[in-house]
């Protein structure tokens, strides 16, 4: 495209190479016909006069985002960051996702056809990299490391060997797999492969080259479009865009005369569109950062392109320093929310979380942190689940580079960082998000009622749309590539997989519930393709799906016919504990507990949890609060007497968490603060809400008091919370040493309803749980597999167990974890000097057994060792 400049404002001349129907001829001001005129009265050259740090955007108040007299929030630098230019023009192909799709599914397959034809872009093309269809060379520094590749689809038939019950639903499953293969083939044919297709952010949105910036946006419903922002004083006639036949709008901004970027780093930007719903200003769909200025309601997109080196008052682009950890065999996840991770009633920052919370997580013994609310969401109280800007990290907590620094520090500590990613729905916010982006109801989402989630009040993606596939696949790739996340927890997968979204539906396990007309095949195919992409390009990455339905094949590899997740969140466990906590102890059934914990599909790994963030929200209760209620406020200090409610609560809190980790799956998750029984609930700041019927729902006066984590309570050695925290720490380190969650050996030898006792083996550990509220059992016989001498020798060194190696060939079982230890708030009812010898003979279907003392409401773990544990110095 050719440009003519008048007083620093660029006006597009009519391009000669565009399709005639996509050309736009403007007579005067095309926006003024609807009463809008945005010609600046200021000298445009003044926009480069300020050197401000990025969060000066948040210092604004009392000015409209589009006030031409407002100070321009921009970073000026002469440094030019070069990225890969657009790919060469190839044949334009319009291919429907499937043969029976509707007209609105006929979408663009070849964005390379969007290439600008002006001389500047042609020069960039000559410098571009050439991507292989299905592989990518990883460049670290200047050395090429290895090639990542996405394997082609397999036969998809192994699922029938794994689960013969699926053969009765072969027609459905084979159709599902054929649709997946078709999508993969179409991507290979028209996009150069999934590796290229998943890099949509290199073609859409803002892309930087040596000669300038190209901005592209898919908005087929728009009639006119222009890029506006601080850089052109919000003048809609300065950078008018042109549209091709596939609905993609484009504008190229050449560098300034001094070679600097035409859009300074930190500038506010939006796209103005004339749509079927009227003229609207939207944040670019592929924006990498957006902020809300104080006193303003809408967010502003921010052009974020920090320099490689430090410039005056400018923060340099963060460079990762530490390698990503290898995937652990056992996954112990600490679920966290950065904003509410402060002990003070404020929104915490990425930097504070990096410096204060990450070391805590490491010390507790977790090996992964799962961070919620990363994607930008304009409504803070949505917990991050009503996403408005999918490629932008939450600006409340800091800049994108602050987040990168957090992740790099976690990697330095050996922690994986998982992202709670939301692809199941989007915010219905039309000001800041994707809803009605181009003025139509069916742009990124299904039209009509199918595109609205009536319970969540949000929009539902059309996974059968080609451009939606590009957007979501590229979004997942972006977070892994740009931010070095180690994997995802996909939110709301049950809602994605069924057209009823799991609402008002009780899943009984009948396979007809999973493989029928209510299954959304388009969504299933997307999940298969995104897992393909994740595991093909990032072999160490972890993919966890939140599914409450129990969908078969969920965690079977895609090549074998499965959906491809590594883990399923075992959501039924938390629900079971809440159900039991509303009953009397006498009504707890050991068989019911064991069944819920072990009811999972063969070869499909699960992440279990006793409670997550869901149970901590206002309107619900944490396990600790269910158990101890108001007594938590007055009787948690060690210098005053406890109460029966507190004693019961602390004992059961420890037992519930340990048996969940011991039997619940191959991974374990805890929401931050619940390790020490965090009191009360989570209540985000909110004002009064008036419903359409006139009813008012009271708010909390926008208070942050209940939107924080009181880590100081768990650290206070004079409070009973500290004992609960130390038990959780010991539990994590026990798993680190013995790896019992992923041991192939698991046997449940006892679930006695009369005694209220559960005994099971996992690896070389024997777990003994006595849930009885009053009865303690002396000389209680428990079965075991291997012969040995069982000796109580609980050792603690700074709160941790220490193993002293001695020369010995005698097998012994020693207690490696005792919930009744005083360090954990217990009553020390076990004799540390007692020894227990196994005897031959079958008991509880085990070839051997030994006698123990099982106090009421305790959990004790015995480990088979050849070498004896010695007391640590200073232990009384």
MIMARMAR-608078 format. One record per residue (C-alpha): residue in three letters; x, y, z. Coordinates in steps of 0.1 Angstrom, whole numbers. Layout:
BEGIN
  res     c1     c2     c3
  ala      X      Y      Z
...
***
This chain:
BEGIN
  res     c1     c2     c3
  unk      0      0      0
  unk     12     35     -8
  unk      9     64     17
  unk      9    101     15
  unk     16    121     46
  unk      3    155     57
  unk     15    170     89
  unk     26    136    102
  unk     -8    119     95
  unk     -8     90     71
  unk    -35     87     45
  unk    -39     55     24
  unk    -39     59    -13
  unk    -61     36    -33
  unk    -42      3    -37
  unk    -42    -11    -72
  unk    -37    -47    -62
  unk    -67    -53    -40
  unk    -99    -70    -50
  unk   -123    -43    -62
  unk   -150    -53    -38
  unk   -127    -48     -8
  unk   -116    -13    -18
  unk   -130     16      1
  unk   -133     51    -12
  unk   -137     77     14
  unk   -152    111      6
  unk   -144    134     35
  unk   -148    119     69
  unk   -164     84     67
  unk   -171     84    104
  unk   -188    119    105
  unk   -219    107     88
  unk   -229     92    122
  unk   -220    123    141
  unk   -184    114    150
  unk   -154    135    141
  unk   -120    127    156
  unk    -96    151    139
  unk    -70    161    164
  unk    -65    198    172
  unk    -31    192    187
  unk      2    190    169
  unk      7    153    162
  unk     44    156    168
  unk     37    161    205
  unk     28    124    208
  unk     65    115    211
  unk     74    141    237
  unk     69    121    269
  unk     91     94    284
  unk     68     74    308
  unk     70     40    324
  unk     42     16    313
  unk     20     19    343
  unk     17     57    338
  unk    -14     45    319
  unk    -29     37    353
  unk    -21     71    366
  unk    -46     88    343
  unk    -78    100    358
  unk   -106    122    347
  unk    -98    120    310
  unk   -116    101    282
  unk    -96     74    265
  unk   -102     93    233
  unk    -98    129    244
  unk    -75    144    218
  unk    -63    169    244
  unk    -53    142    269
  unk    -16    134    274
  unk     -4    107    251
  unk      7     76    270
  unk     35     64    249
  unk     71     52    250
  unk     95     66    225
  unk    126     48    214
  unk    147     46    183
  unk    152      9    188
  unk    135    -12    162
  unk    127    -48    171
  unk    126    -71    141
  unk    104   -101    138
  unk     96   -125    111
  unk     78   -109     82
  unk     47   -122     66
  unk     49   -153     45
  unk     47   -153      7
  unk     13   -151    -10
  unk     -1   -185    -18
  unk    -33   -196    -34
  unk    -65   -185    -17
  unk    -87   -214     -7
  unk   -120   -213     10
  unk   -128   -247     25
  unk   -157   -254     48
  unk   -148   -273     80
  unk   -172   -301     70
  unk   -194   -309     41
  unk   -226   -301     59
  unk   -217   -269     76
  unk   -236   -236     74
  unk   -226   -206     54
  unk   -210   -189     84
  unk   -186   -217     87
  unk   -170   -209     53
  unk   -140   -192     65
  unk   -104   -183     56
  unk    -79   -212     53
  unk    -49   -192     40
  unk    -39   -161     58
  unk     -7   -160     38
  unk    -30   -146     10
  unk    -33   -114     32
  unk      2   -103     24
  unk      6    -67     15
  unk     19    -60    -20
  unk     37    -28    -14
  unk     75    -26    -19
  unk     83    -24     18
  unk     66    -57     25
  unk     82    -73     -5
  unk    116    -64     10
  unk    106    -80     42
  unk     96   -112     24
  unk    131   -116     11
  unk    143   -117     47
  unk    118   -141     62
  unk    123   -175     76
  unk    108   -205     58
  unk     88   -229     80
  unk     86   -266     74
  unk     50   -278     72
  unk     51   -300    103
  unk     83   -291    122
  unk    100   -262    139
  unk    137   -257    147
  unk    141   -245    183
  unk    166   -217    183
  unk    183   -210    217
  unk    206   -180    213
  unk    224   -186    181
  unk    225   -224    183
  unk    199   -247    169
  unk    189   -272    196
  unk    165   -297    182
  unk    135   -300    159
  unk    100   -303    173
  unk     74   -321    152
  unk     37   -330    154
  unk     32   -366    145
  unk      5   -374    119
  unk    -28   -389    131
  unk    -27   -426    140
  unk    -54   -453    134
  unk    -74   -443    165
  unk    -83   -479    172
  unk    -64   -487    203
  unk    -92   -474    225
  unk   -111   -505    218
  unk    -83   -527    231
  unk    -81   -505    262
  unk   -118   -505    269
  unk   -138   -532    249
  unk   -170   -516    262
  unk   -164   -488    236
  unk   -170   -512    207
  unk   -207   -507    211
  unk   -201   -470    202
  unk   -176   -475    174
  unk   -197   -456    149
  unk   -197   -425    170
  unk   -160   -427    180
  unk   -148   -436    145
  unk   -168   -406    132
  unk   -152   -384    158
  unk   -118   -396    148
  unk   -125   -392    111
  unk   -135   -355    117
  unk   -102   -350    137
  unk    -82   -365    108
  unk   -101   -344     83
  unk    -92   -312    102
  unk    -56   -322    104
  unk    -55   -330     67
  unk    -71   -296     58
  unk    -46   -278     81
  unk    -17   -296     63
  unk    -31   -289     29
  unk    -41   -252     33
  unk    -20   -239     62
  unk     13   -257     59
  unk      7   -279     89
  unk     -4   -275    125
  unk     30   -260    135
  unk     24   -231    112
  unk    -13   -228    118
  unk     -8   -225    155
  unk     14   -194    150
  unk    -15   -171    140
  unk     -1   -144    162
  unk     27   -139    137
  unk      2   -129    110
  unk    -28   -115    128
  unk    -28    -87    153
  unk      3    -65    154
  unk     35    -78    136
  unk     67    -59    136
  unk     92    -59    107
  unk    123    -39     99
  unk    102    -14     79
  unk     72     -9    101
  unk     42    -25    117
  unk     14    -45    100
  unk    -19    -48    118
  unk    -45    -74    107
  unk    -79    -83    122
  unk   -104   -109    111
  unk   -138    -90    112
  unk   -159   -101     83
  unk   -190    -83     96
  unk   -174    -48     97
  unk   -181    -24     68
  unk   -152      0     76
  unk   -122     -2     99
  unk    -94     20    111
  unk    -66     17    136
  unk    -67     44    162
  unk    -47     52    193
  unk    -22     76    210
  unk      2     73    181
  unk    -23     91    157
  unk    -42    111    183
  unk    -72     87    179
  unk    -78    100    144
  unk   -100     74    126
  unk    -90     88     92
  unk    -53     85     98
  unk    -48     48     94
  unk    -78     34     75
  unk    -77     -3     69
  unk    -86    -24     38
  unk   -105    -56     38
  unk    -99    -87     16
  unk   -125   -112      4
  unk   -121   -133     36
  unk   -130   -105     60
  unk    -95    -97     72
  unk    -87    -60     76
  unk    -52    -48     72
  unk    -31    -16     75
  unk      7    -11     73
  unk     24     17     92
  unk     59     25     80
  unk     86     34    104
  unk     91     71    113
  unk    117     91     94
  unk    143     84    121
  unk    137     47    119
  unk    117     44    151
  unk     86     24    155
  unk     54     41    141
  unk     36     30    173
  unk     57     36    204
  unk     59      9    230
  unk     32     15    256
  unk      8     33    233
  unk    -29     28    237
  unk    -46     13    206
  unk    -80      2    194
  unk    -97     -6    162
  unk   -127     15    151
  unk   -153     -4    130
  unk   -185      5    113
  unk   -205    -26    120
  unk   -241    -39    116
  unk   -246    -29    152
  unk   -232      6    147
  unk   -198     23    151
  unk   -177      7    178
  unk   -142      9    192
  unk   -127    -24    202
  unk    -95    -37    217
  unk    -77    -58    190
  unk    -86    -94    194
  unk    -49   -105    194
  unk    -38    -77    217
  unk     -8    -87    240
  unk    -16    -63    268
  unk    -45    -42    280
  unk    -50    -19    309
  unk    -78      0    327
  unk    -70     36    337
  unk    -83     47    371
  unk   -117     63    368
  unk   -124     47    334
  unk   -147     17    328
  unk   -134      3    295
  unk   -100    -11    290
  unk    -75      1    264
  unk    -53    -22    243
  unk    -16    -15    247
  unk     10    -19    220
  unk     35    -38    239
  unk     70    -42    224
  unk     97    -34    249
  unk    133    -29    237
  unk    159    -56    239
  unk    181    -32    259
  unk    174     -7    286
  unk    165     28    273
  unk    158     59    293
  unk    130     51    318
  unk    121     20    298
  unk    120    -15    311
  unk    139    -39    289
  unk    124    -70    274
  unk    127    -99    299
  unk    151   -126    288
  unk    146   -161    303
  unk    177   -173    322
  unk    167   -207    335
  unk    157   -239    317
  unk    122   -254    322
  unk    121   -283    346
  unk    115   -318    333
  unk     80   -332    338
  unk     79   -350    373
  unk     66   -385    376
  unk     43   -374    404
  unk     25   -341    401
  unk     19   -321    433
  unk      1   -288    424
  unk     -2   -257    444
  unk    -32   -238    429
  unk    -27   -200    433
  unk    -43   -167    424
  unk    -16   -140    421
  unk    -40   -111    428
  unk    -52   -125    461
  unk    -19   -140    473
  unk    -10   -111    496
  unk    -15   -112    534
  unk    -27    -75    530
  unk    -61    -65    516
  unk    -47    -55    482
  unk    -42    -69    447
  unk     -8    -85    448
  unk     18    -83    420
  unk     37   -108    399
  unk     69    -95    415
  unk     57   -100    451
  unk     43   -134    442
  unk     77   -143    427
  unk     97   -131    457
  unk     73   -141    486
  unk     50   -169    475
  unk     72   -191    452
  unk     97   -198    479
  unk     69   -208    502
  unk     55   -232    476
  unk     90   -248    472
  unk     94   -251    510
  unk     61   -268    513
  unk     72   -295    489
  unk     50   -289    459
  unk     66   -294    425
  unk     42   -273    404
  unk     22   -241    408
  unk    -10   -237    388
  unk    -18   -200    384
  unk    -54   -188    379
  unk    -67   -157    363
  unk    -37   -151    339
  unk    -57   -141    308
  unk    -70   -105    311
  unk   -105   -102    325
  unk   -122    -69    331
  unk   -143    -82    359
  unk   -120    -91    388
  unk   -146   -110    407
  unk   -150   -135    379
  unk   -119   -153    393
  unk   -104   -149    358
  unk   -130   -171    341
  unk   -147   -143    321
  unk   -118   -136    298
  unk   -118   -105    277
  unk    -83   -105    261
  unk    -70   -140    255
  unk    -34   -131    246
  unk    -29   -105    273
  unk    -18   -113    309
  unk    -38    -97    337
  unk    -25    -61    340
  unk    -37    -57    376
  unk     -7    -77    387
  unk     20    -61    365
  unk     34    -62    330
  unk     39    -91    307
  unk     76    -90    315
  unk     68    -92    352
  unk     49   -124    346
  unk     79   -138    326
  unk    102   -130    355
  unk     78   -149    379
  unk     78   -180    357
  unk    116   -179    353
  unk    121   -177    390
  unk     97   -207    395
  unk    119   -226    370
  unk    150   -217    389
  unk    133   -232    420
  unk    125   -264    400
  unk     88   -256    400
  unk     66   -263    369
  unk     42   -234    361
  unk      8   -245    348
  unk    -17   -220    335
  unk    -54   -222    342
  unk    -65   -215    306
  unk   -100   -207    296
  unk   -111   -219    261
  unk   -146   -231    272
  unk   -163   -197    270
  unk   -156   -159    269
  unk   -169   -128    286
  unk   -200   -113    272
  unk   -184    -79    276
  unk   -188    -60    243
  unk   -166    -31    253
  unk   -134    -50    261
  unk   -138    -85    247
  unk   -147   -106    217
  unk   -185   -105    221
  unk   -201    -88    191
  unk   -165    -78    180
  unk   -175    -72    144
  unk   -210    -62    152
  unk   -224    -97    146
  unk   -236   -124    171
  unk   -218   -152    153
  unk   -183   -139    149
  unk   -163   -161    172
  unk   -193   -177    188
  unk   -224   -197    180
  unk   -253   -175    172
  unk   -286   -176    191
  unk   -291   -195    223
  unk   -264   -220    214
  unk   -238   -193    217
  unk   -248   -183    253
  unk   -242   -201    285
  unk   -272   -193    306
  unk   -257   -201    339
  unk   -223   -185    334
  unk   -237   -155    315
  unk   -210   -158    289
  unk   -204   -166    252
  unk   -197   -200    237
  unk   -171   -205    210
  unk   -180   -220    176
  unk   -153   -247    175
  unk   -163   -256    139
  unk   -151   -222    126
  unk   -117   -222    110
  unk   -107   -189    124
  unk   -118   -198    159
  unk    -96   -229    156
  unk    -67   -207    145
  unk    -74   -182    173
  unk    -76   -208    201
  unk    -47   -230    189
  unk    -25   -200    185
  unk    -35   -188    220
  unk    -24   -220    236
  unk      8   -220    216
  unk     15   -183    226
  unk     15   -190    263
  unk     38   -219    259
  unk     62   -203    235
  unk     63   -167    247
  unk     59   -171    285
  unk     74   -206    289
  unk     44   -220    308
  unk     49   -258    314
  unk     13   -268    306
  unk    -23   -260    311
  unk    -53   -268    332
  unk    -82   -265    307
  unk   -112   -250    325
  unk   -148   -260    319
  unk   -141   -289    296
  unk   -174   -306    305
  unk   -192   -276    292
  unk   -173   -278    259
  unk   -179   -314    253
  unk   -217   -314    255
  unk   -243   -292    240
  unk   -262   -293    273
  unk   -229   -282    290
  unk   -234   -306    318
  unk   -261   -284    332
  unk   -291   -301    350
  unk   -274   -334    340
  unk   -264   -362    363
  unk   -238   -385    348
  unk   -242   -421    359
  unk   -215   -437    339
  unk   -238   -451    312
  unk   -218   -448    279
  unk   -249   -435    262
  unk   -245   -403    281
  unk   -211   -397    264
  unk   -216   -408    228
  unk   -248   -394    215
  unk   -264   -364    199
  unk   -256   -342    230
  unk   -218   -346    223
  unk   -203   -315    206
  unk   -181   -332    180
  unk   -165   -299    169
  unk   -154   -292    205
  unk   -141   -327    209
  unk   -121   -324    177
  unk   -107   -290    189
  unk    -96   -307    222
  unk    -79   -335    203
  unk    -61   -310    180
  unk    -49   -287    208
  unk    -35   -317    227
  unk    -18   -328    195
  unk     -2   -294    192
  unk      8   -292    228
  unk     24   -326    230
  unk     39   -325    196
  unk     57   -291    199
  unk     62   -292    237
  unk     68   -329    247
  unk     74   -320    284
  unk     42   -299    287
  unk     13   -311    308
  unk    -23   -310    298
  unk    -50   -313    325
  unk    -87   -312    318
  unk   -115   -302    342
  unk   -141   -328    335
  unk   -168   -338    359
  unk   -186   -362    335
  unk   -161   -390    334
  unk   -158   -389    296
  unk   -142   -422    285
  unk   -109   -419    265
  unk   -104   -385    280
  unk    -68   -392    290
  unk    -59   -416    262
  unk    -34   -404    235
  unk    -50   -389    204
  unk    -32   -413    181
  unk    -50   -441    200
  unk    -84   -425    195
  unk    -85   -406    228
  unk    -90   -369    236
  unk    -53   -366    246
  unk    -52   -351    281
  unk    -25   -362    305
  unk    -47   -359    335
  unk    -83   -355    345
  unk    -93   -334    375
  unk   -109   -359    399
  unk   -137   -335    408
  unk   -160   -360    424
  unk   -137   -364    454
  unk   -142   -328    467
  unk   -179   -331    462
  unk   -179   -363    483
  unk   -160   -347    512
  unk   -185   -318    513
  unk   -213   -343    513
  unk   -198   -363    542
  unk   -190   -332    562
  unk   -227   -324    563
  unk   -233   -358    580
  unk   -226   -371    615
  unk   -194   -392    619
  unk   -215   -422    625
  unk   -229   -419    590
  unk   -196   -420    572
  unk   -191   -452    552
  unk   -155   -464    546
  unk   -165   -483    514
  unk   -181   -451    500
  unk   -150   -431    507
  unk   -127   -457    491
  unk   -150   -461    461
  unk   -151   -424    454
  unk   -113   -421    457
  unk   -105   -450    434
  unk   -134   -448    409
  unk   -113   -437    379
  unk   -107   -452    344
  unk    -79   -476    338
  unk    -48   -460    322
  unk    -63   -425    326
  unk    -44   -405    352
  unk    -62   -382    376
  unk    -53   -352    397
  unk    -72   -355    430
  unk    -80   -328    456
  unk    -99   -325    488
  unk   -108   -289    480
  unk    -99   -264    454
  unk   -108   -227    449
  unk   -144   -237    442
  unk   -149   -247    478
  unk   -133   -215    491
  unk   -156   -191    474
  unk   -183   -171    492
  unk   -214   -191    495
  unk   -195   -223    501
  unk   -171   -234    529
  unk   -136   -248    531
  unk   -131   -281    547
  unk   -116   -265    578
  unk   -146   -241    581
  unk   -171   -270    577
  unk   -152   -288    605
  unk   -145   -260    630
  unk   -168   -232    620
  unk   -167   -202    644
  unk   -144   -219    668
  unk   -116   -211    644
  unk   -118   -175    655
  unk   -113   -180    692
  unk    -96   -214    699
  unk    -67   -217    675
  unk    -41   -203    699
  unk    -19   -228    717
  unk    -18   -209    749
  unk    -55   -214    755
  unk    -76   -246    757
  unk    -90   -262    726
  unk   -125   -273    720
  unk   -139   -307    709
  unk   -149   -291    676
  unk   -113   -279    670
  unk    -97   -312    680
  unk   -120   -331    657
  unk   -115   -306    629
  unk    -78   -306    630
  unk    -76   -344    631
  unk   -100   -349    602
  unk    -85   -321    581
  unk    -52   -340    581
  unk    -68   -374    575
  unk    -89   -362    546
  unk    -60   -346    528
  unk    -37   -376    533
  unk    -62   -403    522
  unk    -71   -381    492
  unk    -34   -380    482
  unk    -29   -416    490
  unk    -58   -431    470
  unk    -72   -404    448
  unk    -50   -405    418
  unk    -16   -399    402
  unk    -15   -362    410
  unk    -26   -340    439
  unk    -38   -304    441
  unk    -42   -279    469
  unk    -55   -243    467
  unk    -33   -218    484
  unk    -39   -214    521
  unk    -60   -245    525
  unk    -28   -264    535
  unk    -32   -248    570
  unk    -70   -246    570
  unk    -74   -210    560
  unk   -103   -195    579
  unk   -134   -180    562
  unk   -140   -178    525
  unk   -130   -158    494
  unk   -151   -128    486
  unk   -139   -105    458
  unk   -145    -68    462
  unk   -180    -59    449
  unk   -206    -33    451
  unk   -244    -37    453
  unk   -259    -53    423
  unk   -294    -44    410
  unk   -311    -72    391
  unk   -335    -66    362
  unk   -365    -74    385
  unk   -354    -46    408
  unk   -340    -68    435
  unk   -307    -56    450
  unk   -279    -81    459
  unk   -258    -65    486
  unk   -221    -62    480
  unk   -192    -60    504
  unk   -185    -23    500
  unk   -157    -32    475
  unk   -136    -47    503
  unk   -105    -67    498
  unk   -105    -80    533
  unk   -117   -115    523
  unk    -97   -115    490
  unk    -63   -123    504
  unk    -44   -152    520
  unk    -34   -150    556
  unk     -1   -170    553
  unk      9   -154    585
  unk    -15   -177    603
  unk      2   -208    590
  unk     36   -195    599
  unk     27   -185    635
  unk     41   -213    657
  unk     18   -202    685
  unk    -13   -211    665
  unk    -28   -244    657
  unk    -28   -235    620
  unk     10   -241    620
  unk      6   -277    629
  unk    -18   -283    600
  unk      7   -265    577
  unk     35   -287    589
  unk     15   -318    583
  unk      8   -308    547
  unk     45   -301    542
  unk     55   -335    556
  unk     29   -351    534
  unk     43   -335    502
  unk     79   -344    511
  unk     68   -380    519
  unk     55   -383    484
  unk     86   -367    470
  unk    107   -394    487
  unk     86   -424    481
  unk     66   -415    449
  unk     36   -435    462
  unk     11   -416    439
  unk     25   -432    408
  unk     35   -466    422
  unk     22   -495    402
  unk     15   -514    435
  unk    -17   -504    451
  unk    -38   -527    472
  unk    -67   -519    496
  unk    -68   -546    522
  unk    -93   -533    547
  unk   -124   -510    547
  unk   -141   -520    579
  unk   -174   -503    586
  unk   -176   -514    622
  unk   -141   -503    632
  unk   -142   -473    608
  unk   -107   -484    596
  unk    -92   -482    561
  unk    -58   -499    553
  unk    -41   -499    520
  unk     -7   -503    504
  unk      9   -481    478
  unk     44   -489    468
  unk     64   -499    499
  unk     41   -479    522
  unk     12   -491    543
  unk    -14   -465    552
  unk    -36   -471    583
  unk    -66   -447    589
  unk    -88   -449    619
  unk   -119   -427    614
  unk   -136   -438    646
  unk   -145   -408    667
  unk   -137   -425    701
  unk   -123   -460    696
  unk    -86   -466    696
  unk    -74   -501    688
  unk    -44   -519    705
  unk    -28   -549    688
  unk    -48   -541    656
  unk    -37   -565    628
  unk    -31   -551    594
  unk    -21   -570    563
  unk     11   -564    543
  unk     28   -579    513
  unk     65   -581    523
  unk     80   -595    555
  unk     96   -571    579
  unk    101   -557    613
  unk     79   -527    620
  unk     94   -501    643
  unk     81   -467    653
  unk    109   -444    648
  unk     94   -410    638
  unk    123   -386    633
  unk    122   -349    627
  unk    149   -325    618
  unk    136   -289    614
  unk    102   -305    608
  unk    114   -330    582
  unk    122   -367    584
  unk    159   -377    583
  unk    171   -412    573
  unk    203   -424    588
  unk    218   -452    567
  unk    232   -482    586
  unk    245   -515    574
  unk    216   -539    577
  unk    199   -566    558
  unk    168   -568    580
  unk    136   -555    565
  unk    117   -531    588
  unk     86   -510    586
  unk     89   -477    603
  unk     64   -449    608
  unk     73   -421    584
  unk     42   -400    590
  unk     19   -398    620
  unk     -9   -374    621
  unk    -10   -376    659
  unk     25   -362    663
  unk     25   -330    684
  unk     43   -311    656
  unk     11   -316    636
  unk    -13   -307    665
  unk    -17   -343    677
  unk    -16   -359    711
  unk     14   -383    708
  unk     -5   -415    715
  unk     20   -437    697
  unk     50   -453    715
  unk     81   -442    696
  unk    101   -472    709
  unk     76   -499    700
  unk     86   -524    673
  unk     62   -544    651
  unk     72   -577    635
  unk     53   -592    606
  unk     40   -627    608
  unk     34   -652    581
  unk     -1   -662    573
  unk    -29   -647    552
  unk    -49   -618    566
  unk    -72   -595    547
  unk    -60   -613    515
  unk    -24   -604    523
  unk      3   -630    528
  unk     16   -614    560
  unk      5   -590    587
  unk     17   -571    617
  unk      1   -555    648
  unk     -2   -518    654
  unk    -18   -494    678
  unk    -44   -473    659
  unk    -56   -443    679
  unk    -89   -427    671
  unk    -90   -402    643
  unk    -54   -408    632
  unk    -36   -416    600
  unk     -2   -434    602
  unk     20   -444    573
  unk     45   -472    576
  unk     74   -476    552
  unk     93   -508    544
  unk    131   -500    547
  unk    163   -520    550
  unk    180   -492    570
  unk    167   -478    603
  unk    158   -443    610
  unk    177   -426    638
  unk    164   -397    659
  unk    176   -363    649
  unk    196   -343    674
  unk    174   -319    694
  unk    142   -341    690
  unk    125   -347    724
***
